Amino acid sequence: MPQCLAHGRPADAVALAQFDLLQRRLRLETERKDIGLEAFIYGAAERQPWTKSIVRHRLNIQHRSAFPVSVYANASVCLEIQDTGICVVDILHLCIPKFEPARCLRGSPSRLDLHSALSVVCRGHRRRKPKGRDSVRPYTAYDSVSGWNQIQKEGQRCHDEQLRGGRRAKFAVVGAGFAGVAAARRLAEFYPGQEIVLLDALPAGEGAAGRSSGFMLDRVETKIDARNTGPQADWQTAILQSGLAWLHDTISARNIDCDWQDIGHYKTSTTLQGARELDHLLARLDGKGISYRRLSRLDISAEIGAAQCTNAVWLPNCVLVQPARLIQGLLATLPDQVKVYTNSAVDRFDIGNPHTLGVGPHEIKADLVVFCNNVTLPFFGYGGQRQLTVYTYAGMTPELDDQELAKFGTAAAWGVTPVERLGPTTRKLVSRRFLFRAGFSYKKELPFAHVEPYLRHMYSQRYPQLKSHAFEYVWGGALSMTRNGAPIFGRMARNIYALSGCNASGILKMTALGKLLAEEIADADSPLLTDTRRFARPQWIPPEPLRSLAVSYNVARMKKAMRN
C-alpha cells in the first residue's frame, strides 16, 4: 500500500479504493513514448499540503497506450507530466493540444463523490479554465508614466483608439507589447484579409514595452541572468538573434525612427563577487570566440565616468533603442487588417465557439485568442504557477549641459549593464539625458515617495562628481519572471494560445517568440520553432507564502554575496 511521505503511515484505505475506482473511469491517450507522471494527492481534510501528509504515486505512460489517470475523491490533484505537450484538464474534460481529446468514461458523480479539482501541469503550465463572465481580475494601471513617452514629441506618438461597440474577428491578440505586435504582424502575413484585433489596457507605449531600458543584447552569455548552458543557451541566443534580425528588417522597411544605435555596451562590476563573475563571463566568451575589450581604470573613467566601477569590458553584441518610440512605430505600421485598440482592458473572458472578450459594455468575438500580456496572463487562468511578477524602477534626468555630460565620458551615447544581478543599469542618451535603473519589488509597484529617494541615493553613490542628482521622470515597469528563465509558450486550450515570461529580455526575446507563436498557430514549422517547443518549459513555482519566502531568500543571498 502506498505510504504517506510525511509520516510513513498507510494512506487512507477508502481514499485508495475510490482512487482505484476512478482510475478505471478516466483514460488518456497519447502518442508520446515513456512519459513519466507523478501524482501528488492531498486528502480533503488536509487542505494545507505543505504541512500535511502527501501520498505519491509514480506512474508511466507507454507508447500508444491507454493511460489511467488517478484521483482521490474529495481531493485536489496535481499531475506533472514530463516531456509532453500542454494539457487542459478538469474533472469533466481532458484534452492535449495536437492530440485527440481523451475519452472520459465517467461514473455517477454522486456515487464517486467527486468534489475535486483536477489540474494537470505540463511543460510548465497550469491549466485552469476560466469560469463565467467575471473571471478576469481587474487590471491595475501603473502609478507612474514612462519617461520615454514623456520626452517624445507629439507627432511621434501613436494615435490611441478605444474599443467601441462589438467586433467579430478571426484572431484577438491581448497585449500590444513586443510579443503581441509581432504575433499580430505575423498572423496578418499568414492570413491576409482576415481581421485581427489587438487590445491593450494602457495607452500605446505605456506598457512594459515602453518602460524598459532599451537594450537589445543578442547573445545570452552577455545578459545579466545567463544561467543556461549548452543547447538551451544556443537556443536562447538563436531566439535573440532572430528577434534582432526581424526587427531590423521591419524597421528598415517601414522607416521607423527609434534611435537605433548599433554601438555595443559595457559590462561592469563594483564588488569582488562581481569581479569573479566577470572573469567567469570572459572565460565563456573566450570559449565561444566572442570578441570583447577589457577596460583599465583610466578607460572606465574616460569612457563612462563611473567612479565605483572597478572592472569593465566592452561587448559588441548590443543595439540600443528608444523603446517607446520603437513600440509606437511598430504599432503605427501594422497592416490595415490589424485593428489596434488601446485603453481597452479586458474584464471578461468567455470560452466558447467563438470566444468572447469583454471590455466594459463592449465585446469582441474571435475564433482564436492569443494572450501576450505577460504579468496579467494569470488573470485569465493560465500560467499562475509558472511565473511571478517583479517591478523594476528607473529615473531619467532633465537635459544636461555640456559640462555635466562630459562627466559621463566623451561618447554621445552608451549603455551599461551590471554583472551583479542587483546592480544598476545606466544609459547616456542622445537626447542629452541620463537613465539610471535600479531596485526592484516583488508583486506590487512601490509608491513614488519610496522609489525616487532610493534612485537618487544610488545615483549619487555611482556618480558623486555630478552637481545634481535630480530626476525629471521616475517610473516602474513590470516583468514576468519564471524560475528557470524559460517562457510560457504555446497552446493553453482549444483555440487559446499564450506567451509570457519575458525574464528581462523583452524586446528581442518577446519579438521572436511572438512571431514563432503565430507560426505555431499557422502550423508553419521550423527548426527554431521545434527547439522552442523543446525548451519552453518553465518550472513550477510554489504558492504563497513559500513564493515570497523564496524571493526574499534569493535577494538576501545576492546582497550577501555583493557585501562579501
Secondary structure by P-SEA (a helix, b strand, c coil): ccccccccccccaaaaaaaaaaaacbbbbbcccbbbbbbbbbcccccccccbbbbbbbbbbccccbbbbbbcccbbbbbbbccccccccccccccccccccccccccccccccccbbbbbbcccbbbbccccccccccccccccccccccccccccccccccccccccccbbbccccaaaaaaaaaaaaacccbbbbbbbccccccccccccccccccccccccccccccaaaaaaaaaaaaaaaaaaaaaaaaccccccccbbbbbbbccaaaaaaaaaaaaaaaaabbbbbbbcaaaaaaccccccccbbbbbccccccaaaaaaaaaaaaccccbbbbcccccccccccccbbbbcccbbbbbcbbbbcccccccccccccccbbbbbbbbcccccccaaaaaaacccccbbbbbccccbbbbbbccccbbbbbbbbbccccccccccaaaaaaaaaaaccccccccccccbbbbbbbcccccccccccccccccccccccccccaaaaaaaaaaaaaaccccaaaaaaaaccccccccccaaaaaaaaaaaaaaaaaaac
